[in-house]
Amino acid sequence: MKWSKSVQMPGLDTMGLVLAVWICALPFIGLLIAPIFGAQTAITVAIASLIVMLILCWGRCILNIIRLFADRIETAKAFRKP
C-alpha cells in the first residue's frame, strides 16, 4: 500500500525509533539503578529518560516539518512568478 505524501509526516520513523530505544533501555535501567538506588528512583529515571528522548525527538521533528513547509512555500512562490 502506498501512502500519500499528505499523510506521511517527517519524523514518524524517528519517533518509533526513540520509543524502541527507550523500551530496550528499560531492562538496563531496572538492572543497574533499581538494586542500587531503589525502585522509585529507577521509575523516575525511566520516565525522565523518556521525557528527554521525546523532547529531543520533537525538536528534531519540528525542525524537519518547518523545513518541509518552507520548501513547499518556496516551490509555490516559484510557480506563481510570471
KOLDO-788848 format. One record per residue (C-alpha): x, y, z; residue in three letters. Coordinates in Angstrom, 1 decimal. Each point is the difference from the previous one (the first is absolute). Layout:
px X py Y pz Z resn ALA
...
% end
This chain:
px 0.0 py 0.0 pz 0.0 resn MET
px 1.4 py 3.4 pz -1.0 resn LYS
px -0.5 py 2.9 pz 2.4 resn TRP
px -0.8 py 3.4 pz -1.4 resn SER
px 2.5 py 2.7 pz 0.9 resn LYS
px -2.6 py 2.1 pz 1.9 resn SER
px -0.5 py -2.8 pz 2.5 resn VAL
px 3.7 py -0.8 pz 0.5 resn GLN
px 1.6 py 2.5 pz 2.3 resn MET
px 3.8 py 0.2 pz 0.5 resn PRO
px 1.1 py -1.3 pz 3.4 resn GLY
px -2.4 py -2.9 pz 0.5 resn LEU
px 2.8 py -2.5 pz -0.6 resn ASP
px 2.2 py 1.9 pz 2.5 resn THR
px -2.8 py 0.0 pz 2.6 resn MET
px -0.3 py -3.8 pz -0.4 resn GLY
px 3.7 py -0.5 pz 0.3 resn LEU
px 0.2 py 2.1 pz 3.2 resn VAL
px -2.8 py -2.0 pz 1.5 resn LEU
px 1.7 py -3.3 pz -0.9 resn ALA
px 3.3 py 1.2 pz 1.5 resn VAL
px -1.8 py 1.1 pz 3.2 resn TRP
px -1.7 py -3.4 pz 0.3 resn ILE
px 3.3 py -1.8 pz -0.6 resn CYS
px 1.7 py 2.3 pz 2.7 resn ALA
px -2.6 py -0.9 pz 2.7 resn LEU
px 1.6 py -3.3 pz 1.0 resn PRO
px 3.4 py 1.6 pz 0.3 resn PHE
px -1.5 py 2.8 pz 2.2 resn ILE
px -1.7 py -2.7 pz 2.1 resn GLY
px 3.1 py -2.1 pz 0.3 resn LEU
px 2.4 py 2.8 pz 0.7 resn LEU
px -1.9 py 2.6 pz 1.9 resn ILE
px -2.7 py -1.9 pz 1.9 resn ALA
px 2.4 py -2.1 pz 2.1 resn PRO
px 2.2 py 3.0 pz 0.9 resn ILE
px -2.5 py 2.8 pz 0.5 resn PHE
px -3.4 py -1.7 pz 0.3 resn GLY
px -3.0 py -0.6 pz -2.1 resn ALA
px -1.4 py 3.6 pz 0.4 resn GLN
px 3.2 py 1.5 pz -1.4 resn THR
px 0.1 py -2.5 pz -2.8 resn ALA
px -3.5 py 0.9 pz -1.0 resn ILE
px 0.9 py 3.7 pz 0.2 resn THR
px 3.1 py -0.5 pz -2.2 resn VAL
px -2.1 py -2.0 pz -2.5 resn ALA
px -2.6 py 2.7 pz -0.3 resn ILE
px 2.6 py 2.7 pz -0.1 resn ALA
px 1.9 py -1.7 pz -2.8 resn SER
px -3.3 py -0.4 pz -2.0 resn LEU
px -0.7 py 3.7 pz 0.4 resn ILE
px 3.5 py 1.0 pz -1.0 resn VAL
px 0.0 py -2.3 pz -3.1 resn MET
px -3.4 py 1.4 pz -1.0 resn LEU
px 1.0 py 3.6 pz 0.4 resn ILE
px 3.1 py -0.7 pz -2.2 resn LEU
px -2.1 py -1.8 pz -2.6 resn CYS
px -2.8 py 2.6 pz -0.1 resn TRP
px 2.7 py 2.7 pz -0.4 resn GLY
px 1.4 py -1.8 pz -3.0 resn ARG
px -3.4 py -0.8 pz -1.4 resn CYS
px -1.2 py 3.6 pz 0.3 resn ILE
px 3.1 py 1.2 pz -1.9 resn LEU
px -0.6 py -2.5 pz -2.7 resn ASN
px -3.7 py 1.1 pz -0.3 resn ILE
px 1.1 py 3.7 pz -0.2 resn ILE
px 2.4 py -0.9 pz -2.8 resn ARG
px -2.6 py -2.0 pz -1.8 resn LEU
px -2.6 py 2.8 pz 0.0 resn PHE
px 2.7 py 2.6 pz -0.8 resn ALA
px 0.9 py -2.0 pz -3.1 resn ASP
px -3.6 py -0.3 pz -1.0 resn ARG
px -0.5 py 3.7 pz 0.4 resn ILE
px 3.1 py 0.8 pz -2.1 resn GLU
px -1.2 py -2.4 pz -2.7 resn THR
px -3.4 py 1.5 pz 0.0 resn ALA
px 1.5 py 3.5 pz -0.3 resn LYS
px 2.2 py -1.1 pz -2.9 resn ALA
px -3.1 py -1.2 pz -1.9 resn PHE
px -1.9 py 3.2 pz 0.6 resn ARG
px 2.8 py 2.3 pz -1.5 resn LYS
px -0.7 py 0.9 pz -3.6 resn PRO
% end
